[in-house]
Amino acid sequence: MSETPSKINLLGLSPAKLEAFFEEMGEKRFRATQVLKWLHQQGASSFDEMTNISKALRTKLAEVAEIREPEILLDKTSRDGTRKWVIRMDGGSAIEMVLIPDGDRRTLCVSSQVGCSLDCSFCSTGKQGYNRNLSTAEIIAQLRVAIRAYGPFDPSERRVSNVVLMGMGEPLMNFDNVVDATQLMMDDNAYGLSKRRVTLSTSGVVPALDKLREVSDVSLAISLHAANNELRDQLVPINKRYPIEELIAACNRYLEGLNDKRVITVEYTLIEGVNDQPEHARELVKVLRQVPCKLNLIPFNPFPNSGYRRPSEEAIQRFKDIMLKASIITTVRRTRGDDVDAACGQLVGQVEDRTRRSQKYIPVVQEEPVHGKTERV
């Protein structure tokens, strides 16, 4: 007996793919625009809600398609207003997403993978190992969850002003699904976010970055964290494959393709005694002068077994002053949501570690005083 084919989740179809879906059904392409608005502007959860579509087509849609979101396991708000959700994905693993309010601005940090396929030494997500890529539907559902958390959908109200793909995972290692999700975020018939308000953050998968400039114009952030290859090899292991020189060149190529005045956001996690010294700052100045950019300094957020510590406020300010003196636009990302483990680098979810990476860190990495400092052993 053959299995019944699974229904297609319409949340995961980009505008172009939704048009193709309706054409295959023998319907006019304008049906895609109608359904896009129902799904992403009205927040429809069933086809019965789509009142400007005939009952016959709604019945037909229900036979072959569905509107399915993941299960919310946790919805918790920090003392500072930061809100974190834990969401169960297909297969049982969980991912985390965070909404950060700042005045009229609400920035949603979404995940692109269950776990992470990279192993950055200062990131809690990376220590959990990797399970799989998220589907386009699972990525876009995070935005739907955040919008609905503040009441019924209202197209006239912008509840999420910015989206950053800076949660769990490396977005460019889930290229096709991430591109489709960002297209939905920016489409006028879906969420209508400006291309300046959707930011993809990457650790530097250079071939995928070059491919991205051919199909997308999202804003770009680079997780740099070191200004020389020797140190970055330790902090961001993918640097061994795509060193800093290649990454900076790819960033410049990406900006040339945008043909506007946008700049790259460079993310730099400050770690005590590792990359927070004046010589590190001066080294960073030389690198950043090679690309139009602004710098976002992120004081390290401690997590168990990391072996790293947050720099002092004096060290953070000293580093910032060196960058500002070199005329590099620099801000310090202040910790938000740390009381609900929602701060940068702390997202872990519940991941089935197919890489068995977590086993390497839990029993082996411990905190041990060495010459008055805490180091990894």
N, C-alpha and C positions, 0 to 999 in steps of 0.2 A: 504493500500500500504506500503510495507516494505521499510525502509530507505536503501540507498546505503551505504555499509560498507566504512568507512574512509580508506584512503590509509595509509600505514605504512611509516613513515619518516625514511629513511635509515641512516640518520645522528645519530640516537639514538641506532643503533645496535652495540654491542661490536663485536670483531672479531668472537668469538664463536657463537654468536647469528646470525651473518650475514651468517656464514657457514650453520647453521641450516635452515635459510631462503631459501637459494638456494637449499638445499637438499629437502626441502618441495616442491619446484617448479620443482623437477626432474632434477636439474642441478648439475654439478660437483662442489665439494667444492672449487676448485681453483678459481671459479668465485668470491668468497668472497674476495680473495686477490686482484684480478683485481679491483673490485669496491672500496675496501678500499683505494687503491692508488689513484683512480680517485677522490674520495670524499675528502680525508684528505691530500693528497700530491699535487694533481693538482687543488683542489678547485672546482671541477665540480659542476655546478648548474643545469645541465640537463643531461638526459641519452644520448641525441644526441651527447654529447661531448666525450662519451666513445667509441672511434673509434676502439679499439681492441676487442670489443664485437659485435657479429652479430646483424644486424638490427632487426632480428626476436626476439632476446632476449631483445633488448632495447625496442621494442614495448611492449613486455610482461611485462617488468618492469614498464613501464609507466602506465600500466593498474592497477597495484596493489600497486605501491610504489611511493614515491615522495622524493624530496630533498628540504626541506623547512626550511628557517631561519626566526627568528623574525625580526620585523621592527625596524630599528634604529631611535630613536626619537631625540637623541642628540649626537653629537661628538664634544667634546670641549677639547682644549689643555691648560694646565696651563703654567704659566710663566717659571716654572722649567722643562718643557717638559713632565710632567705627562699628560696622556691622559685619559679622562673619557667618557664612552658611557652610555647612557640610552636607554634601549631596551624594546619594548613592547612585552609582553608575550601573549599567548592565554588567553582569558578572559578579556584582557584590562589592567591588572596591569603591572607595569614596574619594571625592575631590573637595577642595575648599575654594571659596571665592570670598572676596572682601569688598565692601563698599565704604569709601572714605569721604565723609562730608567735610566741606570747607567753605563756609558761607553759602553762596548760591551754587557752588560747584559740588557735584557728587561724582566721584571717580570710582568706577567699578573695575576691580582687578580680577580678571578671569583666568582660568586654567585651560591649558591646551592638551595636556597629557595626564594620565593617571600615573603619578610619580614623575620621574624625569630620567631620560636616557643619558644625560650627562652627569658628571660627578664633581661639581664645583665644591671645593673643600669647605666653604663657609656657608653653604646653603642646606638647611634642614631637609628640604624636599629631596635633594639629590642623595642624601644618606638613606632614604627609604627604598631606593631602587626604582625599577620601572616595570609597569604592567602593560600599558597599551596607549595608543593615541585615542583622543576623544573624537567622536564623530562631529560633523558640523552641527547636527541637532543638539548634541550635548554641550557644545560651546555656546550656541546662541540661546539655549535654554537658561543659561546662567543670567543672561541679560533679562529675559522674561521674568525669572524668579525675583530679581532685584526690583524691577518695575512694579510687579504685582504686590510686593511686600508693603507698598505704600498706598494700596487701594486699587480699585478697578482701573483698567487701562483708560487713559485719557490722552488722545493724540495731541491735544493742545498744551499738555503739561510735560516738561522735560525733567523727569525724575532722575535720570542718569545723564549727566552732561558729558562725561568722558569715559572711554573704555581703554584700559591698558591690558595688553596680553603679557602680564608680568607675574601671573600666578604659577601654579605647578606646571612644569614641563618647559621644553624648548620649542617655541611655536614653529620654527622653520624645519623641525624634524617631523612636523605634522602638516606639511605644506598645503596640500590640496584642501583639506578640511578647514584650515585656518583662513586661507584665501577666500573660500566660499562664505565663511562666517563674517569676515570683515566686509565683504561686499554687501551682505544683508544689513550690517550695522550702518553702512553709509548710503544705502539706497533710499531715495526719497519716498518710495512706496512701502518701505519697511520702517527702519528706525531713524533714518534721515540725519545721522550724525555727520558733522563736518570731517573731512579727511585730516584736518588738524587735531581732531578730538578722538581719533582712534589711533593708538600707538602700539606697535609691535616691538617687543623687546627680544633681542637675540644675543646669545653669547658669541656669535660669529661664525655661522655656517656659511662660508663665503659663496660656494656655488649656488646654494638656495637663495642667498641674498641677491645675487645677480639675476636669478630667475624671477625673483619677486618684483624687481623694477620693471619687468616686461608685462606684468599682469595687474599690478596694484599701485596705488599712490598713498598708502597709509603712512602715517608718520613713523619714524624709526628711532628706537633707542638701542644702544649698544652696552652690554654688560662688560665693561673693560677691566676694572679692579686692579690693574697693574700697568705700568708703563714700560716694562722691559720683558722680553720673552722668557727669560729664566724664571722670574717670579710668577708671571702669568701662567706658565706651564704648570706650576704647582697649584695655583688658585683655580684656574679655569683650564682643565686638561685638554679641551678641544683646541687650545692654542698651539699644541704640538703639531696639529694638522694644518691649522690656518693661523699663522703667526700675526702679530700686530700689524706689520707692514702690509700684509695682504688684506687684513680687515679694514684698515684705514682707506686703502685704495678702493675697496668695494663700497665703502660708505660714500666716498666722493662720486663714484659712478652712479650710485643710487640717487644722490642729490641732483646730479646732472639730468637724470631722467625725469625728475619732478618738474623741472623748469619753473620753479617759484622760489621764494625767499626762505623756505623752511631750513632748519638746521637739524643736525643729529643731537639727540639727548644722550650724553655719555653718563652711565651709571658707574659709580666708584664706591665700593664698600670699604670704609675705613676700619682697619683691624689693628689693634694695639701692637706696636712693635713689629708689624709685618709690612705694612704699606702706608703708614701714616706719618712718616718722618719728613722733614723739610727736603731732604734729597729726593724722596719719592715725588714730592710735589713739583720740584724743579724738573724732574724727568718727565712728569706728566705734562707740564707746560709745553715742552718740545714736541710731544706727540700731538697734543690737541691743536697746536698751531697749524697742523697739516690738513685740518678739515673744519668747515664751518660747524660750530657746535655750541652747546651749553652744557655745563657740568652739574650733575646732581650727586652730591656727596651723601652717602648713606652710612651712618655709624652702625657698626656691627650689632645685630640683635642676638645675644647669647642664646644657645639652646644646648641641651644635655649632650655631653661627649664631643662637643665641637673642638675643644682645646684652644679656642680663641676668646679674646676679650674685647670689649668696647673701649675705644680710646677715651682719654679724658676730654672734658670740654675745652681745655686749653689747647690740646693737640688738634682737635677739630677746627677750632678758630684759627690756629696758626696755619694749618693747611689751607683753609679757605682764603686767608689773607694773602698767601703767596699766589694763589690762582687769580684773585681779584687784582692784585698788583700787576699781573701779566695781562690784564684786560680780558680775562676769560670769564664770561657770565657764569656765576657759581651760586648754587643754593644748597642748603643742608636739609635733607629730608628728615624731619623730626619723627621719632617713633610714635606710631599710632596703633592702637588696638593691642598693645602687648599683653594686657591683662586677659585677653581672650585668645592669645597665641595667634594674632592676626597681623603681627608686624612683618616687615619685609624680611624674607628668608625663613620664616617660621612655618609656612604651610606644609603640612605633611599628609593629611587625609589618612585613610586606612588602605594601604597599598599591599597587594600580593606581590612580593618582591621576586620577580622572575630572574633578576640578575644576581640574587643572593648578596647584593651589595651591603645591605643593612647588617648582615652577620659579621662583616669585616669590621664595622665600626663599633657595634655594641660591646663586644667582649674585648676589643683590642685598643680602641681609643679611650684614653682616660686622662684625667687631669693630674699632672704631677709637677710640683714646684721644681723649677730649674733656675738657679741663680736669681731667686726672688720672683720669677715669672711663671705663668702657667703655659706649658707647651704641650703639643701633641706628641704622643709616644706610640 
